[in-house]
Structures are given as C-alpha cells and as structure tokens.
C-alpha cells in the first residue's frame, strides 16, 4: 500500500533483496559514510542474490510494494560462484511474468553493487525511488483484493 505524505505527494514503498557479501555490505557502507538517499527502502538480507525467487518478489508486490530492488555481486565475483547469474536469469523471467500481468517491468530493478560501492547503493536507491514515483502507486495489490 502506497504511503501518502501531508503534501499529497506519493512516496513509494520499495523492497530490496540484498546479497550479504556485496550489496548489503555496500548499503552498510552508504550508511556509515552518511550517503544521503530516500528512506523508502525496506531491506531483506539474503546470503546471495541467487536465493531470490520469483515468488518472493511477486509476494512483495502483491503485499503492496511499489517497487523491488535486487542487489548482488558483480558477475564473476559471486561468493557462491554463480548465484548472481541465477538471479539475472530469474529477473528476466520475472519481467516477462510482470508484463503478462500488465505491470511495468521497471518496477523491478537488478543492480550489481560491490561492498565498496556505498555511493552507488545510495545513487541506486535515489534513481529507483524517482522512477517509481514517476510510475505512481502500484495497483497490483488492489487486483488481488477479494
């Protein structure tokens, strides 16, 4: 469910599935170096981006998230050898599923962010938040209310 601030401006709810070894650590670095980014993201800490299943992302969207970020190690740097390649394939499938549901595939973002790229994490959150604001609130959940 989308949050509405006093000005009437839409504030998106974004769920971020982050790999422990790279993107989650990059998010931590963004915080410790006081990088500024919107507070719209709720983090789900995973050991590997390869652990993100299409079902988890669909569940987040059905429960009211306006957007999803999936963050992992750069290709070739996965601590579990090929987890980020699995994530990339799953996101491609997911975007196909979203288009079949009539949802813009831009609501899901896959980003490779290493542990030393705190600034990139903050920049990604700013970009995704702006993109989701432009798209407006997701009406995906309302289609499932019975």
Secondary structure, DSSP 8 states (H G I E B T S, - for coil): --EE-TTS-EE--EEEEEETTTHHHHHHHHHHTT----TTEEEEEES-GGG--HHHHHHHHHTT-SEEEEEE--TT--TTSSHHHHHHHHHHHHHHHHHHTT--GGGEEEEE--TT-HHHHHHHHHHHHHHHHHH-S--TGGGG--
